[in-house]
């Protein structure tokens, strides 16, 4: 994942590790951003190197995915 500030400058990029939780699988990592404001989050998810489940259902995750979330308001508790 990469985080961009309101001017489009990179704040940083990190791997988001897959986290197992008894109630929910999710990706997690703590981030530090320069301050409150509007950010763009760019996420790249690589397809697994092996099919998941079986041949038919495993095709659901066959391709890499790139997604951008623009205009994400982040509040840090510090101004």
N, C-alpha and C positions, 0 to 999 in steps of 0.2 A: 504494500500500500504506500502511496505517496500523498502527502498533504501539501497543498498550495495555499498561499495567503491570498488576500483580495486582489493583489496586483499580479497574481499568477507566478510568484516566486516560490520555489520549493522550500518548505519548512523542514522537510526530511522525508526519508523513506525507510521503511522497516518491513521485515517479514512479520506477518500476523500468524502466530502459531495456533494450530488447532488445539482446543482445550476440551477435555472430557469433564463433564460435570454430571453428578447423579441425576439431575432433572433436565439438563439441556446441553447439547453439544453446541459449541460456539467458538469463535475466533477471538483472541484477546491479546492485548498489549497495552500498557500505559504509555501515553504520549505526553510530551511537553510541547506546548505551542507558545509563541511569543506573547500572546495576550488574547483577550476576548475579541471576537469579530467573526467575519464571514470567511469560510474556507471552502476549498474544493477538495474532495477526497477521490483519489484515483485508485481503483482496486483492480488487480490482475490476479485471477485464479487459474492456476495451471491444471490441466486435465491430469488425472492420475495415470500412472504408467501401466496400470492393469485395469481390466473391466471390473466394475463393482457389481455385486449380486450375481447376475448371470449374463449370457450373451445379449439377450434382448434388453433387459433393464439396465445393463451396464453402459449401453450407448447413451444414456441420459447425460453422462458426464464425460463424453468423448472429446470435447473441444475446450480449448482455453476460453476464458471469459474476461473481457475488459469492461469496466463500468466506471462512470464518473458521477459523483454526487456533487452538484454545484449549489452554492448558496447555503451551505450548512452553517448555522449559527452556533458558535461554541462559546460557552460561558465558563470562565475559569475560577470565578470567585475573587479574582484580582483584576483591577482595572489599570 
